[in-house]
Every structure is written in C-alpha cells, then in structure tokens.
Amino acid sequence: MNILSSLTAHIFDIILILVSGSACLYCWLLNRRLKALQDTRKGIGASIVGLSTALSKTTIAAQEARHSTAQSVEHLHKLLEDADACIPKIEMMLENLEISARRTRNEIDASQQQATASISPLLSEAKERATTLSVIVAEIDAYSRRIRSLQAAANATAVQSGTSQAEVHVLSEHKQVAR
C-alpha cells in the first residue's frame, strides 16, 4: 500500500506539475495579449490615444463653434436693431411715395381732361374746315372738267372754222381771266 500511496502521490505531483505548467503557459499568453492591448501603436492603447486626440480636437472645435456662434448672434442682433431702427424711415418713405403717386395720378387725370377739353373744339373746327375744303375741291374738280370739255369743244369748233390753235388758247385764257 505503500507503493500505491507513493504512486498516487507521484500521480498527484505530476498532475500538479502539469496544471502548474498549464497555468504558467496561460499566464504567459495573457501577459502577451495584455501587452498587445496596451501597445500605443496597435490595439486598444492606440484606439484610446486616437479617441483622446479626437476628443480634444472635438472639444477645441466645439469651443470655436460656440465662440463663432456667439459672435454671429451678436452681429445678427446688431443687424436686427439697425433694421428695427430703419422701419419707421421706410414706412414714412412708403407713405410719401403713396401720396406722391396719388398726386401724380390726379395731375395726369386733370391734364388729360384739360387736353381733351381744349382739343375737342379744335378737332370739331378742323373737321368742319376739312368738309368745306373737300366740297371746294370737288367744285374745282367739276369746274376743271367743264373747262377742259369747253376747251375741247372750242378746239373742235376752231378746227372746223379754221381758227388756229394759238388763237383758241389765247381766247380760253382770256375767258378764264374774265371769270
């Protein structure tokens, strides 16, 4: 039994050595992995460094954006105050423009009525004179035709009676002057 107990003790020692060796191997692997994770060029360390850098840049950008926004708000506030100050001036200008437009429209209407009133009698008189002139022109045209027919008849009579053309012309001129 002594052998058995000695054998069991050796088996336990071997198992203990194997388990201890396995634990050492496992610790060595964990150590290696932890070093890889903590490495600043690779792994989580690099990610943490990158995130820290990005966070600081984001913080700086946010501060600049706040500052820029504050300046923009201040500038817009000044512009709104200026615009509010200009509103009464613009309203007064619009009222003046409306008054000027009404006044101008009234003056144009009055001028049109005055022009129509002064031109109407002149147009009526011009129409009457044009009608009279047209009657006179028609009478002159009728007299001219009559004179031509009389001249033609006189020429025909002169040719039959032997009077020369020159004498007929002189006689027709003499008749026209006499009238």
WOHUPE-V967140 format. One line per field, one symbol per residue. phi: phi as a letter, one per 40 degrees, with the letter a starting at -180 (. if undefined). A space follows every 10 residues. Layout:
phi->???
//
This chain:
phi->.ccccccccc cccccccccc cccccccccc cccccccccc cbgcdccccc cccccccccc cccccccccc cccccccccc ccccccdccc cccccccccc cccccccccc cccccccccd cccccccccc cccccccccc cccccccccc cccccccccc cgcccccccc ccccccccc
//
